[in-house]
């Protein structure tokens, strides 16, 4: 039927997308856990515990003794009769009958068989009041003893021989997993919504770019239109000037021709007059001589001749003065004409006296005309008295100087590196960091590295000692957090965990909480079990895409269940966690992070905030989760604990979602069995708490 529905899809891409997710869902449903625990013993179904050891660390069984990996009532291993012969750290156990430090485990030799110890090296717990679980002395002289990890019993099919494979007959289709199918379709829907949101965002960006481009082009068209009109106006003016100049040239040529004619006419007339006057003067001189002879006088006649005028000094330099002009007699008269006046006065220097320019003081410099790329600033001074009558010209009344000559598109300038911070972890390899800020901001299209880029933030390893060394002397397996912090734990409750995975997550969370020193001066913890919507209506309400105005119930509709808000009673929270039912919903991680952000706002101002996310699967919306993670990192440190193979494909994204450096904030566990291992707990505690014991 599913295939029939798939055939209705028109888009090949959509069909492949949905079909791929459905095939993945069926593959996950059929997939076995890669490792239920680090070892296993195969026993005959229905047997009383007999069977062959088939796991790492199991040796030949004692005569008449089977391997039972049950830890017994209370889980402290006092009745454990399993076959583990190595510690959790890999040290080989020593036989219980061997003399180790002069003691046989501190137990009463007469009651050795009561505790299951004897001439073998299987892990036991003969002192349940002193030790938490099964343990053994080791054969390593540098390691006295160590805790062990029990093996898991795998039941063989009924009727099959021990350690043999029973081939099932027939091929039957098991019952449908509607929950898994529902979850997968909701994941597909969330992926489609993510893609829709991304496309809408890309569309919005593209529309803004197109609008900006259109605005720029229209502005260019408007500017070019104005320039065109200006050029057309200038062209018309130039054309008119050419026409006027051509007309003026034609008129000037006509006038020139007329002036040439008049010039030649006047010149001829002047020449004729001069010649006539000269002839007349010559005739008068001859006539005068004849008259003198007729009177019986002397014939010699000499006229008075004088020199050219010599100008004396003017009485004033300007505004009108008096000047005396004189001349001398060159030849005295003899029967000729008398001498003209020898002295003459005339006006002189009638022009106005010159007025020199006078200017005021300089104004303040103006602002620079450009912020970069080269601008100018200027200052002016006013003319108090303008120059007149060839007076001295004014000095400069405006000064302009260049400014802001730096490039507009310039990268920022970074400062010096700051000091190293304290180490992020007390043991098991932490990191310390140092940063450098921006001294000069980028300009224009210049770039500047992000605050968390390698150019401005670097890390180096520190405190590389193994955490277990800190607690071996106290015969403990788990660290204790002695730091002051506000911790929000987000535990995944999606169906992909299955009952076993959810129980392991609860056990780990409870042990983690019991390891935190809760008090007003140390740890405060809040705990949220998160899932997601399980119906289409709930999905639309949780994502805000519902058309109804129904109020969203975060717990009922979206699977957000607050086990506890901030409290220092970590033991009480641990007890509540162990009583949690399995929600078996989807994985709306983005909403869980938003809930945690609201909770962190209620935390202490003097305590660092940390959010711990424990999950096994990719979120419904990777896009929204990435956004929520960025928002979270502005207010708190964000640590991810991805578990199992389903989380493998999301680990790369979680490294980007986590706080930096991701090596301190992504703790990838291979499977659910690793959750409760002391090493895993210590990794988480040492990552959470700078101070541990």
URVENSUL-V420733 format. One record per residue. RES is the residue in three letters. PSI is psi in whole degrees, 0 to 359 (none if undefined). D_CENTER is the distance of its C-alpha to the mean C-alpha in whole Angstrom. Layout:
BEGIN
RES/PSI/D_CENTER
RES/PSI/D_CENTER
END
This chain:
BEGIN
UNK/322/47
UNK/318/44
UNK/323/44
UNK/318/46
UNK/323/43
UNK/325/41
UNK/340/43
UNK/343/43
UNK/129/39
UNK/325/39
UNK/126/36
UNK/321/36
UNK/315/33
UNK/320/33
UNK/315/36
UNK/322/34
UNK/310/31
UNK/315/34
UNK/319/36
UNK/319/34
UNK/323/33
UNK/318/36
UNK/322/37
UNK/322/35
UNK/315/36
UNK/323/39
UNK/320/38
UNK/321/37
UNK/326/40
UNK/349/42
UNK/135/40
UNK/155/41
UNK/134/39
UNK/333/39
UNK/110/40
UNK/328/42
UNK/180/42
UNK/344/43
UNK/169/46
UNK/153/49
UNK/129/53
UNK/121/54
UNK/158/57
UNK/128/60
UNK/134/59
UNK/357/62
UNK/172/63
UNK/22/64
UNK/354/61
UNK/159/63
UNK/169/61
UNK/142/60
UNK/130/57
UNK/27/54
UNK/161/51
UNK/136/50
UNK/347/51
UNK/133/54
UNK/184/58
UNK/133/61
UNK/154/62
UNK/151/65
UNK/125/68
UNK/7/68
UNK/128/65
UNK/177/62
UNK/114/58
UNK/114/57
UNK/10/53
UNK/129/53
UNK/349/52
UNK/182/55
UNK/136/55
UNK/343/52
UNK/16/50
UNK/358/51
UNK/12/53
UNK/334/56
UNK/16/58
UNK/132/56
UNK/48/58
UNK/191/55
UNK/26/55
UNK/131/52
UNK/13/53
UNK/152/50
UNK/172/47
UNK/336/44
UNK/358/43
UNK/6/45
UNK/137/48
UNK/134/52
UNK/151/54
UNK/151/57
UNK/144/60
UNK/337/61
UNK/350/65
UNK/147/64
UNK/113/64
UNK/111/61
UNK/29/61
UNK/19/64
UNK/156/63
UNK/70/63
UNK/10/60
UNK/9/61
UNK/164/63
UNK/118/67
UNK/331/68
UNK/337/71
UNK/26/68
UNK/315/66
UNK/337/67
UNK/324/65
UNK/358/62
UNK/10/62
UNK/160/62
UNK/209/65
UNK/66/65
UNK/172/62
UNK/32/58
UNK/147/57
UNK/141/54
UNK/176/56
UNK/81/55
UNK/353/59
UNK/70/57
UNK/340/55
UNK/345/55
UNK/327/54
UNK/149/51
UNK/326/49
UNK/191/49
UNK/151/51
UNK/180/51
UNK/159/53
UNK/150/55
UNK/158/53
UNK/356/55
UNK/123/53
UNK/341/54
UNK/356/51
UNK/109/50
UNK/310/52
UNK/172/51
UNK/154/48
UNK/155/47
UNK/164/48
UNK/123/46
UNK/155/48
UNK/163/49
UNK/134/48
UNK/129/51
UNK/124/51
UNK/127/54
UNK/155/56
UNK/147/58
UNK/139/61
UNK/352/64
UNK/148/62
UNK/154/63
UNK/139/61
UNK/22/58
UNK/167/59
UNK/121/57
UNK/117/59
UNK/120/58
UNK/146/58
UNK/145/60
UNK/164/59
UNK/112/56
UNK/144/55
UNK/125/52
UNK/174/50
UNK/147/49
UNK/145/46
UNK/82/43
UNK/326/42
UNK/315/40
UNK/319/38
UNK/318/38
UNK/313/37
UNK/318/34
UNK/319/33
UNK/325/34
UNK/324/31
UNK/318/29
UNK/316/30
UNK/316/29
UNK/321/26
UNK/320/25
UNK/318/26
UNK/318/25
UNK/315/21
UNK/320/22
UNK/314/24
UNK/318/21
UNK/317/19
UNK/320/21
UNK/320/22
UNK/316/18
UNK/320/18
UNK/317/22
UNK/316/20
UNK/316/18
UNK/319/21
UNK/319/23
UNK/317/21
UNK/318/21
UNK/318/24
UNK/319/25
UNK/318/23
UNK/317/25
UNK/317/28
UNK/317/28
UNK/317/27
UNK/318/30
UNK/321/33
UNK/319/32
UNK/318/33
UNK/317/36
UNK/315/37
UNK/314/36
UNK/325/38
UNK/317/41
UNK/317/42
UNK/321/42
UNK/316/44
UNK/321/46
UNK/316/46
UNK/322/48
UNK/319/50
UNK/315/51
UNK/323/52
UNK/317/53
UNK/318/56
UNK/319/56
UNK/321/57
UNK/317/59
UNK/320/61
UNK/320/61
UNK/316/63
UNK/316/65
UNK/318/66
UNK/321/67
UNK/317/69
UNK/318/71
UNK/322/71
UNK/318/72
UNK/317/75
UNK/318/76
UNK/322/76
UNK/317/78
UNK/318/81
UNK/320/81
UNK/316/81
UNK/320/84
UNK/318/86
UNK/324/85
UNK/317/86
UNK/313/89
UNK/322/90
UNK/311/89
UNK/322/92
UNK/313/94
UNK/322/94
UNK/317/94
UNK/319/98
UNK/319/99
UNK/316/98
UNK/318/100
UNK/319/103
UNK/315/103
UNK/311/103
UNK/322/105
UNK/318/107
UNK/318/107
UNK/318/108
UNK/321/111
UNK/319/112
UNK/317/111
UNK/319/114
UNK/321/116
UNK/321/116
UNK/317/117
UNK/321/120
UNK/318/121
UNK/320/121
UNK/318/123
UNK/322/125
UNK/320/126
UNK/318/126
UNK/321/129
UNK/330/131
UNK/356/131
UNK/13/132
UNK/179/129
UNK/150/127
UNK/336/125
UNK/131/122
UNK/127/119
UNK/123/116
UNK/154/113
UNK/132/111
UNK/136/108
UNK/163/105
UNK/176/101
UNK/159/98
UNK/141/96
UNK/119/95
UNK/131/92
UNK/181/92
UNK/139/89
UNK/143/87
UNK/340/88
UNK/150/84
UNK/336/81
UNK/174/80
UNK/24/81
UNK/115/84
UNK/189/87
UNK/138/90
UNK/135/91
UNK/132/95
UNK/138/95
UNK/159/99
UNK/160/101
UNK/162/104
UNK/127/107
UNK/323/107
UNK/127/111
UNK/153/113
UNK/148/115
UNK/104/119
UNK/11/120
UNK/199/117
UNK/153/114
UNK/162/113
UNK/143/110
UNK/175/107
UNK/141/105
UNK/347/104
UNK/140/101
UNK/140/98
UNK/143/96
UNK/159/93
UNK/149/89
UNK/164/86
UNK/56/83
UNK/349/82
UNK/159/78
UNK/153/76
UNK/141/75
UNK/146/71
UNK/118/68
UNK/154/65
UNK/144/62
UNK/135/60
UNK/161/57
UNK/197/55
UNK/161/52
UNK/145/48
UNK/176/46
UNK/156/42
UNK/141/39
UNK/168/37
UNK/156/34
UNK/141/32
UNK/347/32
UNK/144/29
UNK/341/25
UNK/172/25
UNK/7/27
UNK/108/30
UNK/190/32
UNK/156/35
UNK/153/37
UNK/168/40
UNK/157/43
UNK/165/47
UNK/145/50
UNK/152/53
UNK/119/56
UNK/318/59
UNK/118/62
UNK/154/62
UNK/145/64
UNK/155/67
UNK/52/70
UNK/28/69
UNK/171/67
UNK/133/65
UNK/161/61
UNK/145/58
UNK/177/56
UNK/136/52
UNK/3/51
UNK/133/47
UNK/139/45
UNK/132/41
UNK/152/39
UNK/156/36
UNK/160/32
UNK/55/29
UNK/357/29
UNK/157/26
UNK/144/24
UNK/319/22
UNK/86/19
UNK/142/18
UNK/160/16
UNK/163/15
UNK/123/17
UNK/150/16
UNK/192/19
UNK/158/21
UNK/139/20
UNK/184/20
UNK/157/23
UNK/141/23
UNK/175/22
UNK/160/25
UNK/144/25
UNK/339/23
UNK/152/27
UNK/339/30
UNK/177/31
UNK/33/30
UNK/101/28
UNK/195/25
UNK/145/22
UNK/158/21
UNK/162/19
UNK/151/18
UNK/169/15
UNK/142/15
UNK/189/14
UNK/123/14
UNK/317/18
UNK/124/18
UNK/156/15
UNK/153/14
UNK/144/17
UNK/236/17
UNK/12/16
UNK/158/15
UNK/163/11
UNK/131/10
UNK/146/8
UNK/158/5
UNK/332/7
UNK/17/8
UNK/164/9
UNK/337/12
UNK/340/13
UNK/355/12
UNK/122/13
UNK/154/16
UNK/157/19
UNK/150/22
UNK/153/25
UNK/164/27
UNK/64/30
UNK/2/31
UNK/150/34
UNK/133/35
UNK/327/35
UNK/334/39
UNK/334/40
UNK/337/39
UNK/356/41
UNK/322/44
UNK/331/47
UNK/4/46
UNK/41/47
UNK/159/44
UNK/346/41
UNK/137/38
UNK/165/36
UNK/134/36
UNK/122/33
UNK/31/34
UNK/156/31
UNK/114/30
UNK/156/27
UNK/114/27
UNK/127/26
UNK/120/26
UNK/124/27
UNK/112/26
UNK/126/29
UNK/134/29
UNK/27/32
UNK/162/32
UNK/339/35
UNK/340/34
UNK/327/34
UNK/169/38
UNK/316/41
UNK/313/40
UNK/320/37
UNK/321/36
UNK/319/39
UNK/320/38
UNK/320/34
UNK/315/37
UNK/314/38
UNK/316/35
UNK/319/34
UNK/317/37
UNK/323/38
UNK/314/34
UNK/322/35
UNK/344/38
UNK/356/37
UNK/133/35
UNK/92/37
UNK/125/36
UNK/172/37
UNK/333/36
UNK/0/35
UNK/245/33
UNK/135/32
UNK/138/31
UNK/144/31
UNK/146/30
UNK/127/31
UNK/125/30
UNK/123/31
UNK/147/29
UNK/239/30
UNK/177/30
UNK/149/32
UNK/359/35
UNK/164/36
UNK/318/35
UNK/316/36
UNK/322/34
UNK/316/31
UNK/323/31
UNK/318/31
UNK/327/29
UNK/357/26
UNK/13/27
UNK/4/29
UNK/141/32
UNK/345/35
UNK/162/37
UNK/22/36
UNK/142/37
UNK/136/35
UNK/127/33
UNK/108/34
UNK/325/31
UNK/312/34
UNK/314/36
UNK/323/34
UNK/1/31
UNK/23/32
UNK/109/30
UNK/112/33
UNK/111/33
UNK/321/35
UNK/141/34
UNK/183/32
UNK/126/32
UNK/156/35
UNK/358/36
UNK/77/39
UNK/331/37
UNK/319/40
UNK/321/41
UNK/320/38
UNK/319/38
UNK/321/42
UNK/323/40
UNK/318/38
UNK/338/41
UNK/3/42
UNK/136/40
UNK/161/41
UNK/112/39
UNK/324/37
UNK/57/37
UNK/206/34
UNK/194/31
UNK/86/27
UNK/72/25
UNK/325/23
UNK/319/20
UNK/325/23
UNK/318/24
UNK/323/20
UNK/320/21
UNK/318/24
UNK/323/23
UNK/319/20
UNK/321/23
UNK/320/26
UNK/329/23
UNK/338/23
UNK/2/27
UNK/184/27
UNK/142/28
UNK/338/26
UNK/13/27
UNK/135/26
UNK/145/23
UNK/137/22
UNK/136/22
UNK/126/22
UNK/121/23
UNK/120/23
UNK/115/27
UNK/158/27
UNK/355/28
UNK/164/27
UNK/149/24
UNK/163/23
UNK/315/25
UNK/104/21
UNK/326/19
UNK/313/16
UNK/327/17
UNK/318/17
UNK/317/13
UNK/315/13
UNK/324/15
UNK/318/14
UNK/320/10
UNK/319/13
UNK/318/15
UNK/344/13
UNK/342/12
UNK/342/16
UNK/163/17
UNK/139/17
UNK/119/17
UNK/136/20
UNK/139/21
UNK/84/25
UNK/139/25
UNK/133/29
UNK/176/31
UNK/333/31
UNK/333/30
UNK/352/26
UNK/318/26
UNK/347/24
UNK/353/22
UNK/319/21
UNK/319/19
UNK/322/16
UNK/329/17
UNK/325/16
UNK/326/12
UNK/332/13
UNK/162/15
UNK/159/14
UNK/147/14
UNK/146/16
UNK/336/17
UNK/332/20
UNK/347/21
UNK/8/20
UNK/114/21
UNK/96/25
UNK/118/26
UNK/135/30
UNK/324/32
UNK/176/34
UNK/335/35
UNK/332/38
UNK/347/36
UNK/315/34
UNK/0/37
UNK/140/38
UNK/322/38
UNK/318/35
UNK/315/33
UNK/319/33
UNK/324/33
UNK/315/30
UNK/314/28
UNK/316/30
UNK/333/29
UNK/325/25
UNK/317/26
UNK/121/28
UNK/334/28
UNK/118/31
UNK/165/34
UNK/none/37
END
